[in-house]
Amino acid sequence: MSRATLAMLSGLLATMPPMLNAQEQTPIAEGEVKFLGNIHAPTQLADFLQYWDQVTPENAGKWGSVERERDVMNWAELDAAYQFAKSNNLPFKLHVLVWGNQQPAWIESLSVAEQEAEIIEWFEAVSNRYPELDMIEVVNEPINDAPFGAGNGNYAEALGGSGDTGWDWIIRSFELARSYFPNSQLLLNEYGLLNSPERATEYAGIVALLKARNLIDGVGIQAHAFSTTGSAQSIASNLQIIADTGVPVYITELDIDGPTDEQQLTDYKKIFPVLWEHDAVKGITLWGWRPGLWRDEQDAELVDENGNTRPALNWLRGYVGNTAPFISSGQGFSVLETAASGTVIGTLQANDADGNDMSFSLSPANMPFTVSSLGDITVSANNVIDYESANTYTITVTGYDGYAYSNAVSIEITVQDADEAPVFSSTAFSVAENIAAGSVVAQLEATDPEGASVSYSLSGSSDLFSVNSETGALSLADGKTLDYETATSHSVNVSASDGVLSTTEVIVINVTDINDTTPTPAPTPNQPAKSSGGGSVGWSLLGLMLLLCSRLFNHRVRSNVKH
C-alpha cells in the first residue's frame, strides 16, 4: 500500500464518528414492550439500527410528496423507507394519508366529486403498493391543520365536511382506511395537546366518535419541543385526558431542543419518563436525531456535527434499558437513645440490577437520621433521640440510580432506653435575708427519666446550708444567717442520684434585701424638728437640764415655806 493511500485512509478515519461500544450495538429499546423509533430521512440514517427499532418516513409518505403532479406517482423515497423497515423487521408507520398541509396543489381546483375520486385513488394506490403497513396515520392535525380552504388541500367537503358530528370528514377518512387497510392499525395524529387541556379534551372527543364506530386503533400525540414546555405534572395531566379514551397512545413526533447539553439533558429527564412510563403509551417516535432534522436551529439533535453523542442520548440509552433499583421491605433497625451523632445504626438492603450507583433519600426531613449513598442510616448531627419522648420512628426511604426511582419502603427504627441520670427542674431560687436558721431556702426537684427514686446530697464542703436527702429541701443551717449587705447570692453544689447515676448542679440562692435601719421619731407639737445647734440630741439635753432646774427650784420653795 502506498504512502498516499495510507494518508488518504488516515484522513478518512479521522473524519469518521467515534466507534460505538460493544454494548451499544443494539437498539435502545430492544427487549422492551414498547418501541423507540425515529424518522427515515437521508440525513437521519447513519447508525439508525444501533439506536432505533421503529420507522416513520419524515416526508416521503405525504400525498404532496408522492403525487406532486396529478397521476404521476413518485414512490422512490417511500419505497426506501418501507423496505428499510421490512428488511430489518421493524414496525413501519405511514405518515400520512389525509392532512391540510403538504398536499397536492392541483386537487384544490377540482370539483368535490373529482376530489373524492382522487382521494379514493390515493388510498387504493397506497394499499396496493404497501400491503403490510403496520400503522397508518389516517388523518393528521385535524384541529390545527384540517384540509379546509385554499392552500390546505381544500378537499374536506369531498369527505363530508363538518356534517352532523362536526367531524364527518374525519369519520369518512377512517371508513375508507378501514376498507382499504383492514390489517393495519389506524391512527389519528395531532400536536399542541400536551400543553393545553382544552385542546386535549377536544381531541379526546374526536377519538370517542371514531372509537364508537370501531374505526380507530391508536391515538397519535405529537410532542414537539414547543408543546412540552410545561411542568411534568401538567404534561402528565393532559396525556391522561387522552389516555382516558381507552385507545392505545403513540407519541409520534418527539423532539427536545438543546441550546446546551445541560439544558437538553434536563428536559429529557423531565419529559421522556412521563411519556415512556405511562401504561397507555405503546411506543415513541423521535422526529429526527442528527443534524439536518427539522429543528436544527433549536439544536434538537442528539448527535453533534462531529458524530459525538450528546449527554441526552447517552442518558436515554441508560434510562430505557434500565431496571429500577429495588429496596427490600420489612426492614427495621434499633438505636440506643444515647447514641452519638454519626453512629451507623444499620445498612439498607437494596440493589440495582444494572450495577448503577445509587443514592437514597428519606422522609420526613425532620427525622434525627440521615442516609448515605451506601445505604447507611446514621444518627444525624442534631441528635435529639430521646426514648421518653419517642420510642419508635417510621421513615420512608427511596433509592435512585440516575435513571429511575425505586419503590418507597417504610422502615421502623426502635429507640432503646438507656439509664440516664436525674435531671434538675430548677437551679436558681430567691430568699429574704431575714429568714430564720433551719428554714427551707429552696425546694429542689430532680426527676429520673426511668422513674427511679432520687436522693440528694451536698457535693463539696458547705456549712451554710443543709439538704434533706429524701425530700430535696435545702435549708439554712442552724446558727447561720443571711445578710444581703454581706452577700447578695450564695452557690452550693447539690447532687441528685438514682442509685446508679448522679447529676451535680450548682444551686444559686439569691438573697433579697430587707430594710433593717432604725427609723427617725416624728417631732412633738410646738417642738422644732431640727436645730442648727445640734439637732434633736441638743434639744433633749436642754430639756433635761430645764426639768432638773425646775425640780430644784420647787424643792427650795417648799423648804422655805416649812421654816
Secondary structure as GFF3:
##gff-version 3
##sequence-region A 1 563
A	DSSP	alpha_helix	3	15	.	.	.	ID=ss1
A	DSSP	three_ten_helix	22	24	.	.	.	ID=ss2
A	DSSP	beta_strand	35	40	.	.	.	ID=ss3
A	DSSP	three_ten_helix	42	44	.	.	.	ID=ss4
A	DSSP	three_ten_helix	48	50	.	.	.	ID=ss5
A	DSSP	beta_strand	55	57	.	.	.	ID=ss6
A	DSSP	alpha_helix	63	66	.	.	.	ID=ss7
A	DSSP	alpha_helix	76	87	.	.	.	ID=ss8
A	DSSP	beta_strand	93	98	.	.	.	ID=ss9
A	DSSP	three_ten_helix	105	109	.	.	.	ID=ss10
A	DSSP	alpha_helix	112	129	.	.	.	ID=ss11
A	DSSP	beta_strand	135	140	.	.	.	ID=ss12
A	DSSP	three_ten_helix	156	159	.	.	.	ID=ss13
A	DSSP	alpha_helix	168	180	.	.	.	ID=ss14
A	DSSP	beta_strand	185	190	.	.	.	ID=ss15
A	DSSP	alpha_helix	197	212	.	.	.	ID=ss16
A	DSSP	beta_strand	218	223	.	.	.	ID=ss17
A	DSSP	three_ten_helix	225	227	.	.	.	ID=ss18
A	DSSP	alpha_helix	232	243	.	.	.	ID=ss19
A	DSSP	beta_strand	249	254	.	.	.	ID=ss20
A	DSSP	alpha_helix	261	276	.	.	.	ID=ss21
A	DSSP	beta_strand	281	286	.	.	.	ID=ss22
A	DSSP	alpha_helix	311	320	.	.	.	ID=ss23
A	DSSP	beta_strand	326	327	.	.	.	ID=ss24
A	DSSP	beta_strand	332	336	.	.	.	ID=ss25
A	DSSP	beta_strand	344	347	.	.	.	ID=ss26
A	DSSP	beta_strand	350	351	.	.	.	ID=ss27
A	DSSP	beta_strand	359	363	.	.	.	ID=ss28
A	DSSP	beta_strand	369	371	.	.	.	ID=ss29
A	DSSP	beta_strand	376	379	.	.	.	ID=ss30
A	DSSP	beta_strand	392	400	.	.	.	ID=ss31
A	DSSP	beta_strand	409	416	.	.	.	ID=ss32
A	DSSP	beta_strand	423	424	.	.	.	ID=ss33
A	DSSP	beta_strand	428	432	.	.	.	ID=ss34
A	DSSP	beta_strand	440	443	.	.	.	ID=ss35
A	DSSP	beta_strand	446	447	.	.	.	ID=ss36
A	DSSP	beta_strand	455	458	.	.	.	ID=ss37
A	DSSP	beta_strand	465	467	.	.	.	ID=ss38
A	DSSP	beta_strand	473	476	.	.	.	ID=ss39
A	DSSP	beta_strand	489	497	.	.	.	ID=ss40
A	DSSP	beta_strand	502	512	.	.	.	ID=ss41
A	DSSP	alpha_helix	535	562	.	.	.	ID=ss42
###
